Amino acid sequence: MALRVLRLGTPRAKGEGPRLGTVRRPPRGVKKEDYAKRNFYDVWVPELSPSPATIKLAGKDWGRFSKAYEREMAKPEAARLLEILARLSHDASFSVGCYCEDESRCHRSILRKLLLEHGALVDR
């Protein structure tokens, strides 16, 4: 059991479990009933995505983006979600992800770090 951090829209791995979309917006041009069929996500969790103001920083200044996103994830509502996911990772298989191709320049790299800090079992 563990959680995976991945790119939404990629083929599912065997035993991956449900996918949580930690994105601000649903995929464009895709019907809601097709999100899971097309390997985007089973459950949408926009509370774990960067705010629109923070997203604007991503392309300009990665350091400022990272700090802003970490501040958002330190707020009680987001911190509780991180704690829940970290605890669930010890007993269930599931995934969290975003659409970005390059994880190193995506909020999911920071999300991975935060989940590990909360004690999550994260599959590589």
Secondary structure, DSSP 8 states (H G I E B T S, - for coil): --EEEEETTS---TT---EEE--SS--TT--GGGTTTTTS-SEE-GGGS--HHHHHHHTT-HHHHHHHHHHHHHSHHHHHHHHHHHHHTTT--EEEEES-S-GGGSHHHHHHHHHHHTT--EE-
